[in-house]
């Protein structure tokens, strides 16, 4: 899947990739309800939750979430 850019805001990534919020919520990361999603990036989230960013991106890509612009 293309389009996972760790420097994009979480809000933008969730708009572009329906299902991403649900995937993250299953990991205990509730970006879908967080006001900071407008400014926090995927890299920020990985850092806050002490996740390996490249591994997280790979896991997201394997889900095959559809990309909507």
N, CA, C and O atoms as CSV, one atom per row, in Angstrom:
chain,resi,resn,atom,element,x,y,z
A,1,UNK,N,N,0.840,-1.179,0.000
A,1,UNK,CA,C,0.000,0.000,0.000
A,1,UNK,C,C,0.874,1.226,0.000
A,1,UNK,O,O,1.821,1.330,0.779
A,2,UNK,N,N,0.562,2.129,-0.854
A,2,UNK,CA,C,1.299,3.376,-0.906
A,2,UNK,C,C,0.634,4.404,-0.008
A,2,UNK,O,O,-0.519,4.239,0.389
A,3,UNK,N,N,1.360,5.459,0.309
A,3,UNK,CA,C,0.751,6.581,0.984
A,3,UNK,C,C,0.939,6.643,2.480
A,3,UNK,O,O,0.436,7.575,3.106
A,4,UNK,N,N,1.638,5.695,3.091
A,4,UNK,CA,C,1.887,5.785,4.521
A,4,UNK,C,C,3.131,6.641,4.705
A,4,UNK,O,O,4.265,6.182,4.565
A,5,UNK,N,N,2.875,7.890,5.021
A,5,UNK,CA,C,3.929,8.873,5.225
A,5,UNK,C,C,3.907,9.249,6.698
A,5,UNK,O,O,2.964,9.887,7.166
A,6,UNK,N,N,4.936,8.857,7.424
A,6,UNK,CA,C,4.982,9.052,8.875
A,6,UNK,C,C,5.026,10.511,9.275
A,6,UNK,O,O,4.891,10.829,10.457
A,7,UNK,N,N,5.213,11.417,8.309
A,7,UNK,CA,C,5.249,12.838,8.641
A,7,UNK,C,C,3.891,13.517,8.465
A,7,UNK,O,O,3.744,14.697,8.784
A,8,UNK,N,N,2.898,12.781,7.960
A,8,UNK,CA,C,1.550,13.328,7.818
A,8,UNK,C,C,0.844,13.287,9.166
A,8,UNK,O,O,1.146,12.443,10.009
A,9,UNK,N,N,-0.105,14.211,9.363
A,9,UNK,CA,C,-0.879,14.190,10.602
A,9,UNK,C,C,-1.712,12.908,10.650
A,9,UNK,O,O,-2.069,12.342,9.617
A,10,UNK,N,N,-2.008,12.473,11.852
A,10,UNK,CA,C,-2.825,11.280,12.010
A,10,UNK,C,C,-4.221,11.493,11.426
A,10,UNK,O,O,-4.793,10.581,10.830
A,11,UNK,N,N,-4.766,12.692,11.598
A,11,UNK,CA,C,-6.093,12.980,11.044
A,11,UNK,C,C,-6.090,12.781,9.526
A,11,UNK,O,O,-7.010,12.186,8.965
A,12,UNK,N,N,-5.062,13.279,8.886
A,12,UNK,CA,C,-4.976,13.135,7.429
A,12,UNK,C,C,-4.824,11.664,7.036
A,12,UNK,O,O,-5.495,11.190,6.120
A,13,UNK,N,N,-3.940,10.947,7.732
A,13,UNK,CA,C,-3.753,9.527,7.416
A,13,UNK,C,C,-5.043,8.747,7.614
A,13,UNK,O,O,-5.353,7.855,6.824
A,14,UNK,N,N,-5.798,9.071,8.657
A,14,UNK,CA,C,-7.052,8.354,8.905
A,14,UNK,C,C,-8.095,8.689,7.852
A,14,UNK,O,O,-8.919,7.841,7.510
A,15,UNK,N,N,-8.073,9.916,7.331
A,15,UNK,CA,C,-8.985,10.261,6.224
A,15,UNK,C,C,-8.585,9.519,4.949
A,15,UNK,O,O,-9.442,9.042,4.205
A,16,UNK,N,N,-7.293,9.427,4.707
A,16,UNK,CA,C,-6.798,8.782,3.489
A,16,UNK,C,C,-6.919,7.262,3.536
A,16,UNK,O,O,-7.045,6.611,2.499
A,17,UNK,N,N,-6.880,6.702,4.737
A,17,UNK,CA,C,-6.879,5.244,4.893
A,17,UNK,C,C,-7.978,4.814,5.865
A,17,UNK,O,O,-7.722,4.596,7.049
A,18,UNK,N,N,-9.201,4.694,5.350
A,18,UNK,CA,C,-10.288,4.234,6.211
A,18,UNK,C,C,-9.913,2.894,6.841
A,18,UNK,O,O,-9.377,2.012,6.171
A,19,UNK,N,N,-10.189,2.757,8.086
A,19,UNK,CA,C,-9.835,1.532,8.796
A,19,UNK,C,C,-8.596,1.700,9.659
A,19,UNK,O,O,-8.356,0.885,10.551
A,20,UNK,N,N,-7.805,2.737,9.415
A,20,UNK,CA,C,-6.584,2.943,10.193
A,20,UNK,C,C,-6.909,3.231,11.655
A,20,UNK,O,O,-6.238,2.719,12.552
A,21,UNK,N,N,-7.935,4.046,11.902
A,21,UNK,CA,C,-8.303,4.364,13.285
A,21,UNK,C,C,-8.695,3.097,14.040
A,21,UNK,O,O,-8.319,2.921,15.199
A,22,UNK,N,N,-9.447,2.219,13.387
A,22,UNK,CA,C,-9.862,0.959,14.021
A,22,UNK,C,C,-8.635,0.078,14.312
A,22,UNK,O,O,-8.521,-0.489,15.398
A,23,UNK,N,N,-7.735,-0.031,13.353
A,23,UNK,CA,C,-6.513,-0.810,13.543
A,23,UNK,C,C,-5.727,-0.289,14.744
A,23,UNK,O,O,-5.287,-1.071,15.585
A,24,UNK,N,N,-5.551,1.027,14.825
A,24,UNK,CA,C,-4.797,1.613,15.931
A,24,UNK,C,C,-5.529,1.427,17.256
A,24,UNK,O,O,-4.899,1.170,18.282
A,25,UNK,N,N,-6.849,1.554,17.240
A,25,UNK,CA,C,-7.631,1.369,18.463
A,25,UNK,C,C,-7.463,-0.037,19.012
A,25,UNK,O,O,-7.454,-0.229,20.227
A,26,UNK,N,N,-7.329,-1.020,18.135
A,26,UNK,CA,C,-7.104,-2.400,18.577
A,26,UNK,C,C,-5.763,-2.535,19.290
A,26,UNK,O,O,-5.566,-3.467,20.069
A,27,UNK,N,N,-4.846,-1.617,19.030
A,27,UNK,CA,C,-3.549,-1.610,19.690
A,27,UNK,C,C,-3.549,-0.716,20.933
A,27,UNK,O,O,-2.516,-0.533,21.577
A,28,UNK,N,N,-4.729,-0.159,21.262
A,28,UNK,CA,C,-4.829,0.721,22.412
A,28,UNK,C,C,-4.459,2.162,22.111
A,28,UNK,O,O,-4.217,2.950,23.026
A,29,UNK,N,N,-4.414,2.510,20.826
A,29,UNK,CA,C,-4.069,3.862,20.389
A,29,UNK,C,C,-5.334,4.491,19.830
A,29,UNK,O,O,-5.795,4.108,18.755
A,30,UNK,N,N,-5.901,5.458,20.555
A,30,UNK,CA,C,-7.204,5.993,20.195
A,30,UNK,C,C,-7.083,7.326,19.463
A,30,UNK,O,O,-7.568,8.348,19.949
A,31,UNK,N,N,-6.446,7.321,18.310
A,31,UNK,CA,C,-6.253,8.540,17.519
A,31,UNK,C,C,-7.554,9.066,16.933
A,31,UNK,O,O,-7.679,10.265,16.683
A,32,UNK,N,N,-8.510,8.197,16.712
A,32,UNK,CA,C,-9.761,8.609,16.107
A,32,UNK,C,C,-10.546,9.585,16.961
A,32,UNK,O,O,-11.346,10.355,16.429
A,33,UNK,N,N,-10.344,9.574,18.253
A,33,UNK,CA,C,-11.066,10.447,19.173
A,33,UNK,C,C,-10.193,11.571,19.720
A,33,UNK,O,O,-10.675,12.400,20.491
A,34,UNK,N,N,-8.938,11.615,19.341
A,34,UNK,CA,C,-7.986,12.547,19.940
A,34,UNK,C,C,-7.886,13.843,19.130
A,34,UNK,O,O,-7.669,13.816,17.919
A,35,UNK,N,N,-8.046,14.966,19.812
A,35,UNK,CA,C,-7.922,16.251,19.137
A,35,UNK,C,C,-6.506,16.495,18.615
A,35,UNK,O,O,-6.320,17.229,17.645
A,36,UNK,N,N,-5.514,15.885,19.252
A,36,UNK,CA,C,-4.128,16.064,18.829
A,36,UNK,C,C,-3.841,15.391,17.493
A,36,UNK,O,O,-2.771,15.591,16.918
A,37,UNK,N,N,-4.792,14.592,16.989
A,37,UNK,CA,C,-4.563,13.913,15.709
A,37,UNK,C,C,-4.376,14.892,14.560
A,37,UNK,O,O,-3.820,14.537,13.520
A,38,UNK,N,N,-4.837,16.118,14.745
A,38,UNK,CA,C,-4.653,17.138,13.708
A,38,UNK,C,C,-3.192,17.583,13.592
A,38,UNK,O,O,-2.774,18.074,12.544
A,39,UNK,N,N,-2.426,17.414,14.654
A,39,UNK,CA,C,-1.029,17.857,14.636
A,39,UNK,C,C,-0.041,16.719,14.837
A,39,UNK,O,O,1.081,16.784,14.333
A,40,UNK,N,N,-0.437,15.673,15.568
A,40,UNK,CA,C,0.471,14.550,15.789
A,40,UNK,C,C,0.618,13.733,14.511
A,40,UNK,O,O,-0.353,13.505,13.790
A,41,UNK,N,N,1.831,13.303,14.246
A,41,UNK,CA,C,2.113,12.479,13.079
A,41,UNK,C,C,2.201,11.017,13.500
A,41,UNK,O,O,2.200,10.707,14.692
A,42,UNK,N,N,2.275,10.128,12.527
A,42,UNK,CA,C,2.463,8.711,12.831
A,42,UNK,C,C,3.792,8.515,13.568
A,42,UNK,O,O,3.888,7.685,14.471
A,43,UNK,N,N,4.801,9.273,13.184
A,43,UNK,CA,C,6.091,9.192,13.880
A,43,UNK,C,C,5.937,9.611,15.340
A,43,UNK,O,O,6.528,8.994,16.225
A,44,UNK,N,N,5.153,10.648,15.597
A,44,UNK,CA,C,4.898,11.090,16.974
A,44,UNK,C,C,4.203,9.987,17.775
A,44,UNK,O,O,4.579,9.700,18.912
A,45,UNK,N,N,3.195,9.382,17.172
A,45,UNK,CA,C,2.436,8.324,17.843
A,45,UNK,C,C,3.350,7.143,18.170
A,45,UNK,O,O,3.309,6.605,19.276
A,46,UNK,N,N,4.163,6.753,17.213
A,46,UNK,CA,C,5.086,5.637,17.460
A,46,UNK,C,C,6.031,5.966,18.616
A,46,UNK,O,O,6.311,5.114,19.459
A,47,UNK,N,N,6.506,7.177,18.647
A,47,UNK,CA,C,7.405,7.597,19.726
A,47,UNK,C,C,6.670,7.601,21.071
A,47,UNK,O,O,7.201,7.109,22.066
A,48,UNK,N,N,5.451,8.153,21.106
A,48,UNK,CA,C,4.684,8.230,22.350
A,48,UNK,C,C,4.346,6.851,22.917
A,48,UNK,O,O,4.341,6.652,24.132
A,49,UNK,N,N,4.064,5.908,22.024
A,49,UNK,CA,C,3.676,4.573,22.459
A,49,UNK,C,C,4.842,3.589,22.435
A,49,UNK,O,O,4.657,2.385,22.615
A,50,UNK,N,N,6.033,4.114,22.213
A,50,UNK,CA,C,7.266,3.314,22.181
A,50,UNK,C,C,7.153,2.131,21.217
A,50,UNK,O,O,7.454,0.988,21.562
A,51,UNK,N,N,6.709,2.445,19.997
A,51,UNK,CA,C,6.585,1.448,18.940
A,51,UNK,C,C,7.693,1.643,17.918
A,51,UNK,O,O,8.185,2.755,17.724
A,52,UNK,N,N,8.075,0.570,17.278
A,52,UNK,CA,C,9.055,0.625,16.206
A,52,UNK,C,C,8.342,1.148,14.960
A,52,UNK,O,O,7.483,0.468,14.399
A,53,UNK,N,N,8.702,2.360,14.531
A,53,UNK,CA,C,7.995,2.999,13.418
A,53,UNK,C,C,8.046,2.186,12.130
A,53,UNK,O,O,6.997,1.965,11.524
A,54,UNK,N,N,9.217,1.729,11.682
A,54,UNK,CA,C,9.222,0.937,10.437
A,54,UNK,C,C,8.359,-0.330,10.546
A,54,UNK,O,O,7.690,-0.706,9.584
A,55,UNK,N,N,8.373,-0.973,11.691
A,55,UNK,CA,C,7.546,-2.174,11.879
A,55,UNK,C,C,6.064,-1.827,11.865
A,55,UNK,O,O,5.253,-2.571,11.314
A,56,UNK,N,N,5.708,-0.688,12.475
A,56,UNK,CA,C,4.313,-0.250,12.481
A,56,UNK,C,C,3.842,0.053,11.062
A,56,UNK,O,O,2.743,-0.344,10.675
A,57,UNK,N,N,4.659,0.745,10.295
A,57,UNK,CA,C,4.305,1.053,8.904
A,57,UNK,C,C,4.127,-0.236,8.110
A,57,UNK,O,O,3.177,-0.358,7.336
A,58,UNK,N,N,5.017,-1.185,8.290
A,58,UNK,CA,C,4.909,-2.469,7.591
A,58,UNK,C,C,3.614,-3.175,7.963
A,58,UNK,O,O,2.926,-3.723,7.102
A,59,UNK,N,N,3.287,-3.158,9.253
A,59,UNK,CA,C,2.052,-3.800,9.703
A,59,UNK,C,C,0.830,-3.126,9.091
A,59,UNK,O,O,-0.107,-3.806,8.672
A,60,UNK,N,N,0.832,-1.813,9.038
A,60,UNK,CA,C,-0.281,-1.075,8.424
A,60,UNK,C,C,-0.381,-1.424,6.944
A,60,UNK,O,O,-1.479,-1.634,6.427
A,61,UNK,N,N,0.750,-1.485,6.266
A,61,UNK,CA,C,0.752,-1.786,4.838
A,61,UNK,C,C,0.230,-3.180,4.555
A,61,UNK,O,O,-0.411,-3.394,3.526
A,62,UNK,N,N,0.486,-4.139,5.440
A,62,UNK,CA,C,0.006,-5.505,5.218
A,62,UNK,C,C,-1.504,-5.614,5.375
A,62,UNK,O,O,-2.107,-6.584,4.917
A,63,UNK,N,N,-2.124,-4.621,6.023
A,63,UNK,CA,C,-3.577,-4.650,6.185
A,63,UNK,C,C,-4.293,-4.414,4.871
A,63,UNK,O,O,-5.424,-4.863,4.685
A,64,UNK,N,N,-3.634,-3.705,3.955
A,64,UNK,CA,C,-4.258,-3.420,2.665
A,64,UNK,C,C,-5.397,-2.429,2.771
A,64,UNK,O,O,-6.361,-2.504,2.011
A,65,UNK,N,N,-5.293,-1.488,3.721
A,65,UNK,CA,C,-6.333,-0.475,3.851
A,65,UNK,C,C,-6.404,0.340,2.569
A,65,UNK,O,O,-5.377,0.676,1.978
A,66,UNK,N,N,-7.596,0.647,2.153
A,66,UNK,CA,C,-7.773,1.407,0.915
A,66,UNK,C,C,-7.303,2.841,1.100
A,66,UNK,O,O,-7.437,3.421,2.177
A,67,UNK,N,N,-6.761,3.390,0.051
A,67,UNK,CA,C,-6.276,4.765,0.066
A,67,UNK,C,C,-7.287,5.652,-0.634
A,67,UNK,O,O,-7.627,5.435,-1.797
A,68,UNK,N,N,-7.762,6.652,0.088
A,68,UNK,CA,C,-8.689,7.634,-0.479
A,68,UNK,C,C,-8.049,9.001,-0.339
A,68,UNK,O,O,-7.523,9.338,0.722
A,69,UNK,N,N,-8.091,9.782,-1.393
A,69,UNK,CA,C,-7.516,11.146,-1.325
A,69,UNK,C,C,-8.614,12.146,-1.077
A,69,UNK,O,O,-8.348,13.345,-0.986
